[in-house]
Every structure is written in C-alpha cells, then in structure tokens.
Amino acid sequence: MRVKGGTTRRRKHNKILKSTKGYRMTKNNLYKVAHEAFLHAGQYAYTHRQKRAAEVRRLWINKINAACKNNNIQYKDLINKLKTNNIELNRMVLADIATNNSEVFSFLVKSL
C-alpha cells in the first residue's frame, strides 16, 4: 500500500495560496505560479529591507551634515573628532540631536 501525501500536500499548498492572496492574475490561485511568486516576494522583501536601511543611514548623514554647516564644521571632521575623543554616538542619535536640539549639537561641536 502506497502513501499519498493528500492532507499534508493540501495543507502546504493552502498555506502558500493563503500567503499569496492579493497577487495579480494566476499568482494567487495556481499553486505552481503562486509558489514562484511567493519565493520571489521573499527575496525582494529581504533586499529592499537592506536598501531601506541604507536610505535611512543616508538621511541621517544628510541631517548631520546640514547641522555641521550651520556650525561651520565639515561632516568628516566632526566624525573624526568624535572617534578620536572616543565619543560613541551613532549617526541615528547625532541626527536626532541635530534636528531636535540644535543648541545641544552646537555645544557638542564646540566641546570637541
């Protein structure tokens, strides 16, 4: 007697078809096509998370650079002085200080 994977396979297929709900054309109701679309969607999501992280970092750098220009210092010089003085403020925190507390940022620049 051979074993057919009926319920297991159906469960697996339904899981994929449920996750591809809302995809266009046959990508949401034909298993083979839906599975391909599901795999590609996961890959796109992963790579675009990396891209989004890079864009956010670029935005932080732009904000810090604008604040540096207001305080007559170059961005590269600020980062260099922070590293030489062992001040461990990352770019996210620096950008937040630069946009929300310009007086604190100015004090930080002058104290270096």
MDAnalysis code that builds the backbone (N, CA, C; Angstrom):
import MDAnalysis as mda
import numpy as np

u = mda.Universe.empty(336, n_residues=112, atom_resindex=np.repeat(np.arange(112), 3), trajectory=True)
u.add_TopologyAttr("name", ["N", "CA", "C"] * 112)
u.add_TopologyAttr("resid", np.arange(1, 113))
u.add_TopologyAttr("resname", ["MET", "ARG", "VAL", "LYS", "GLY", "GLY", "THR", "THR", "ARG", "ARG", "ARG", "LYS", "HIS", "ASN", "LYS", "ILE", "LEU", "LYS", "SER", "THR", "LYS", "GLY", "TYR", "ARG", "MET", "THR", "LYS", "ASN", "ASN", "LEU", "TYR", "LYS", "VAL", "ALA", "HIS", "GLU", "ALA", "PHE", "LEU", "HIS", "ALA", "GLY", "GLN", "TYR", "ALA", "TYR", "THR", "HIS", "ARG", "GLN", "LYS", "ARG", "ALA", "ALA", "GLU", "VAL", "ARG", "ARG", "LEU", "TRP", "ILE", "ASN", "LYS", "ILE", "ASN", "ALA", "ALA", "CYS", "LYS", "ASN", "ASN", "ASN", "ILE", "GLN", "TYR", "LYS", "ASP", "LEU", "ILE", "ASN", "LYS", "LEU", "LYS", "THR", "ASN", "ASN", "ILE", "GLU", "LEU", "ASN", "ARG", "MET", "VAL", "LEU", "ALA", "ASP", "ILE", "ALA", "THR", "ASN", "ASN", "SER", "GLU", "VAL", "PHE", "SER", "PHE", "LEU", "VAL", "LYS", "SER", "LEU"])
u.atoms.positions = np.array([
    [0.849, -1.182, 0.000],
    [0.000, 0.000, 0.000],
    [0.894, 1.245, 0.000],
    [0.633, 2.121, -0.944],
    [1.464, 3.323, -1.015],
    [0.812, 4.468, -0.241],
    [1.681, 5.389, 0.190],
    [1.197, 6.526, 0.972],
    [1.090, 7.735, 0.060],
    [-0.083, 8.283, -0.024],
    [-0.275, 9.505, -0.799],
    [-0.265, 10.680, 0.180],
    [0.378, 11.761, -0.206],
    [0.516, 12.897, 0.713],
    [-0.640, 13.860, 0.644],
    [-1.846, 13.350, 0.597],
    [-3.030, 14.177, 0.368],
    [-3.207, 15.334, 1.319],
    [-3.422, 15.064, 2.588],
    [-3.720, 16.148, 3.526],
    [-2.508, 17.025, 3.766],
    [-1.327, 16.417, 3.808],
    [-0.103, 17.194, 4.033],
    [0.144, 18.147, 2.869],
    [0.019, 17.627, 1.668],
    [0.248, 18.450, 0.481],
    [-0.794, 19.557, 0.381],
    [-2.040, 19.214, 0.652],
    [-3.104, 20.214, 0.567],
    [-2.857, 21.340, 1.570],
    [-2.441, 20.945, 2.787],
    [-2.157, 21.937, 3.818],
    [-1.012, 22.867, 3.377],
    [0.020, 22.261, 2.795],
    [1.173, 23.027, 2.330],
    [0.774, 24.000, 1.198],
    [-0.025, 23.479, 0.265],
    [-0.473, 24.313, -0.850],
    [-1.362, 25.459, -0.354],
    [-2.274, 25.125, 0.556],
    [-3.184, 26.158, 1.062],
    [-2.434, 27.247, 1.821],
    [-1.363, 26.857, 2.492],
    [-0.547, 27.832, 3.222],
    [0.064, 28.837, 2.249],
    [0.599, 28.345, 1.131],
    [1.189, 29.220, 0.111],
    [0.110, 30.077, -0.539],
    [-1.014, 29.450, -0.893],
    [-2.084, 30.193, -1.559],
    [-2.675, 31.271, -0.649],
    [-2.707, 30.996, 0.649],
    [-3.201, 31.999, 1.589],
    [-2.243, 33.187, 1.659],
    [-0.954, 32.906, 1.616],
    [0.025, 33.993, 1.726],
    [0.147, 34.797, 0.434],
    [-0.286, 34.234, -0.699],
    [-0.213, 34.978, -1.964],
    [-1.548, 35.636, -2.313],
    [-2.443, 35.704, -1.346],
    [-3.733, 36.344, -1.568],
    [-3.497, 37.816, -1.914],
    [-4.127, 38.271, -2.961],
    [-3.961, 39.652, -3.372],
    [-2.972, 39.826, -4.509],
    [-2.233, 38.766, -4.855],
    [-1.325, 38.827, -6.005],
    [-2.167, 38.830, -7.273],
    [-1.630, 39.361, -8.345],
    [-2.401, 39.521, -9.568],
    [-2.382, 38.287, -10.459],
    [-3.387, 38.203, -11.287],
    [-3.562, 37.159, -12.296],
    [-3.566, 35.766, -11.655],
    [-2.817, 34.814, -12.193],
    [-2.886, 33.454, -11.658],
    [-1.968, 33.249, -10.470],
    [-1.239, 34.282, -10.069],
    [-0.276, 34.136, -8.982],
    [-0.932, 33.956, -7.623],
    [-2.242, 34.099, -7.563],
    [-2.910, 33.911, -6.275],
    [-3.785, 32.671, -6.215],
    [-3.927, 31.927, -7.332],
    [-4.785, 30.746, -7.254],
    [-4.228, 29.489, -7.916],
    [-3.123, 29.575, -8.634],
    [-2.472, 28.375, -9.156],
    [-1.228, 28.121, -8.318],
    [-1.138, 26.945, -7.729],
    [-0.076, 26.687, -6.752],
    [1.320, 26.903, -7.318],
    [1.596, 26.337, -8.478],
    [2.964, 26.374, -9.020],
    [3.417, 27.824, -9.253],
    [2.551, 28.599, -9.860],
    [2.854, 30.005, -10.131],
    [2.905, 30.797, -8.823],
    [1.989, 30.496, -7.917],
    [1.928, 31.197, -6.631],
    [3.182, 30.931, -5.804],
    [3.669, 29.703, -5.846],
    [4.868, 29.348, -5.085],
    [6.073, 30.124, -5.598],
    [6.201, 30.228, -6.924],
    [7.291, 31.026, -7.514],
    [7.185, 32.483, -7.082],
    [5.972, 33.031, -7.149],
    [5.756, 34.421, -6.757],
    [6.068, 34.624, -5.282],
    [5.701, 33.658, -4.456],
    [5.961, 33.718, -3.017],
    [7.456, 33.751, -2.737],
    [8.212, 32.895, -3.428],
    [9.661, 32.863, -3.231],
    [10.314, 34.173, -3.668],
    [9.882, 34.684, -4.817],
    [10.434, 35.950, -5.296],
    [10.082, 37.100, -4.356],
    [8.858, 37.083, -3.839],
    [8.428, 38.152, -2.934],
    [9.290, 38.189, -1.689],
    [9.629, 37.016, -1.167],
    [10.503, 36.960, -0.002],
    [11.875, 37.520, -0.290],
    [12.396, 37.217, -1.471],
    [13.717, 37.714, -1.854],
    [13.690, 39.231, -2.016],
    [12.632, 39.735, -2.666],
    [12.502, 41.182, -2.844],
    [12.391, 41.883, -1.495],
    [11.619, 41.299, -0.593],
    [11.438, 41.901, 0.732],
    [12.773, 41.992, 1.460],
    [13.576, 40.936, 1.367],
    [14.877, 40.920, 2.043],
    [15.791, 42.004, 1.476],
    [15.936, 42.055, 0.157],
    [16.853, 43.023, -0.447],
    [16.379, 44.454, -0.219],
    [15.069, 44.667, -0.231],
    [14.576, 46.028, -0.038],
    [14.687, 46.478, 1.411],
    [14.704, 45.540, 2.352],
    [14.996, 45.923, 3.738],
    [16.414, 46.458, 3.845],
    [17.341, 45.834, 3.127],
    [18.724, 46.311, 3.148],
    [18.814, 47.704, 2.515],
    [18.106, 47.872, 1.400],
    [18.109, 49.177, 0.727],
    [17.519, 50.263, 1.606],
    [16.425, 49.917, 2.312],
    [15.776, 50.899, 3.178],
    [16.714, 51.319, 4.305],
    [17.453, 50.371, 4.853],
    [18.408, 50.683, 5.916],
    [19.474, 51.641, 5.403],
    [19.930, 51.415, 4.178],
    [20.941, 52.298, 3.581],
    [20.382, 53.700, 3.353],
    [19.128, 53.768, 2.912],
    [18.496, 55.074, 2.674],
    [18.333, 55.857, 3.974],
    [17.964, 55.153, 5.026],
    [17.782, 55.812, 6.327],
    [19.117, 56.346, 6.829],
    [20.175, 55.541, 6.683],
    [21.508, 55.997, 7.094],
    [21.924, 57.226, 6.287],
    [21.630, 57.224, 4.983],
    [21.941, 58.372, 4.128],
    [21.201, 59.616, 4.603],
    [19.958, 59.438, 5.034],
    [19.160, 60.550, 5.545],
    [19.759, 61.112, 6.832],
    [20.205, 60.211, 7.727],
    [20.857, 60.664, 8.960],
    [22.089, 61.487, 8.634],
    [22.881, 61.023, 7.698],
    [24.117, 61.724, 7.330],
    [23.789, 63.100, 6.762],
    [22.740, 63.196, 5.950],
    [22.336, 64.495, 5.393],
    [21.922, 65.467, 6.501],
    [21.187, 64.962, 7.493],
    [20.753, 65.822, 8.602],
    [21.950, 66.315, 9.413],
    [22.880, 65.399, 9.694],
    [24.084, 65.774, 10.456],
    [24.914, 66.774, 9.661],
    [25.030, 66.551, 8.361],
    [25.812, 67.432, 7.506],
    [25.222, 68.840, 7.481],
    [23.889, 68.930, 7.426],
    [23.243, 70.247, 7.429],
    [23.510, 70.972, 8.744],
    [23.452, 70.248, 9.859],
    [23.728, 70.848, 11.162],
    [25.196, 71.256, 11.269],
    [26.073, 70.472, 10.673],
    [27.500, 70.809, 10.682],
    [27.757, 72.110, 9.928],
    [27.081, 72.275, 8.803],
    [27.252, 73.501, 8.023],
    [26.805, 74.723, 8.819],
    [25.749, 74.568, 9.632],
    [25.295, 75.668, 10.480],
    [26.306, 76.010, 11.562],
    [27.133, 75.036, 11.934],
    [28.134, 75.235, 12.981],
    [29.557, 75.384, 12.427],
    [29.662, 75.627, 11.137],
    [30.950, 75.871, 10.466],
    [31.970, 74.754, 10.692],
    [31.532, 73.540, 10.508],
    [32.432, 72.382, 10.590],
    [32.001, 71.398, 9.516],
    [32.960, 70.673, 8.979],
    [32.621, 69.675, 7.981],
    [32.209, 68.378, 8.657],
    [31.360, 67.629, 7.967],
    [30.855, 66.358, 8.492],
    [32.001, 65.408, 8.813],
    [32.944, 65.285, 7.867],
    [34.057, 64.347, 8.058],
    [34.904, 64.733, 9.266],
    [35.065, 66.032, 9.502],
    [35.848, 66.481, 10.660],
    [35.131, 66.167, 11.970],
    [33.800, 66.340, 11.972],
    [33.012, 66.026, 13.172],
    [33.131, 64.545, 13.520],
    [32.945, 63.679, 12.534],
    [33.021, 62.236, 12.771],
    [34.423, 61.850, 13.244],
    [35.437, 62.452, 12.641],
    [36.824, 62.160, 13.022],
    [37.085, 62.580, 14.467],
    [36.625, 63.775, 14.846],
    [36.845, 64.247, 16.219],
    [36.091, 63.394, 17.236],
    [34.888, 62.959, 16.875],
    [34.135, 62.072, 17.770],
    [34.886, 60.761, 17.999],
    [35.476, 60.226, 16.934],
    [36.201, 58.962, 17.068],
    [37.492, 59.132, 17.851],
    [38.213, 60.242, 17.631],
    [39.472, 60.444, 18.349],
    [39.238, 60.701, 19.839],
    [38.095, 61.312, 20.175],
    [37.773, 61.569, 21.579],
    [36.993, 60.419, 22.231],
    [36.858, 59.302, 21.513],
    [36.144, 58.109, 21.997],
    [34.709, 58.416, 22.430],
    [34.047, 59.280, 21.698],
    [32.630, 59.567, 21.947],
    [31.825, 58.662, 21.020],
    [31.099, 57.731, 21.608],
    [30.393, 56.731, 20.817],
    [28.927, 57.111, 20.623],
    [28.707, 58.100, 19.778],
    [27.350, 58.471, 19.378],
    [27.166, 58.015, 17.940],
    [26.160, 57.190, 17.696],
    [25.964, 56.744, 16.321],
    [25.238, 57.813, 15.517],
    [25.134, 57.587, 14.232],
    [24.574, 58.598, 13.339],
    [23.091, 58.832, 13.596],
    [22.372, 57.819, 14.045],
    [20.958, 57.987, 14.347],
    [20.779, 58.988, 15.491],
    [21.560, 58.829, 16.551],
    [21.462, 59.717, 17.713],
    [21.920, 61.122, 17.341],
    [23.016, 61.208, 16.589],
    [23.510, 62.527, 16.159],
    [22.476, 63.259, 15.311],
    [21.825, 62.541, 14.400],
    [20.807, 63.159, 13.553],
    [19.622, 63.636, 14.386],
    [19.251, 62.865, 15.390],
    [18.145, 63.247, 16.262],
    [18.503, 64.499, 17.057],
    [19.713, 64.540, 17.583],
    [20.167, 65.724, 18.324],
    [20.212, 66.933, 17.398],
    [20.718, 66.730, 16.186],
    [20.857, 67.833, 15.228],
    [19.507, 68.432, 14.850],
    [18.473, 67.588, 14.712],
    [17.176, 68.117, 14.288],
    [16.345, 68.650, 15.449],
    [16.408, 67.982, 16.599],
    [15.528, 68.356, 17.713],
    [16.177, 69.293, 18.733],
    [17.483, 69.202, 18.933],
    [18.182, 70.026, 19.930],
    [19.399, 70.671, 19.298],
    [19.180, 71.704, 18.535],
    [20.307, 72.334, 17.834],
    [21.304, 72.969, 18.804],
    [20.829, 73.432, 19.978],
    [21.742, 74.029, 20.963],
    [22.697, 72.966, 21.506],
    [22.168, 71.781, 21.771],
    [22.992, 70.680, 22.283],
    [24.013, 70.266, 21.230],
    [23.584, 70.233, 19.970],
    [24.503, 69.873, 18.887],
    [25.620, 70.910, 18.780],
    [25.261, 72.185, 18.890],
    [26.270, 73.257, 18.841],
    [27.245, 73.123, 20.008],
    [26.738, 72.816, 21.194],
    [27.588, 72.628, 22.353],
    [28.530, 71.449, 22.144],
    [28.005, 70.367, 21.554],
    [28.815, 69.185, 21.267],
    [29.955, 69.508, 20.305],
    [29.639, 70.294, 19.280],
    [30.643, 70.668, 18.284],
    [31.715, 71.548, 18.920],
    [31.284, 72.509, 19.751],
    [32.252, 73.417, 20.387],
    [33.126, 72.692, 21.408],
    [32.572, 71.664, 22.061],
    [33.350, 70.966, 23.094],
    [34.406, 70.051, 22.504],
    [34.327, 69.756, 21.223],
    [35.326, 68.862, 20.610],
    [36.610, 69.580, 20.332],
])
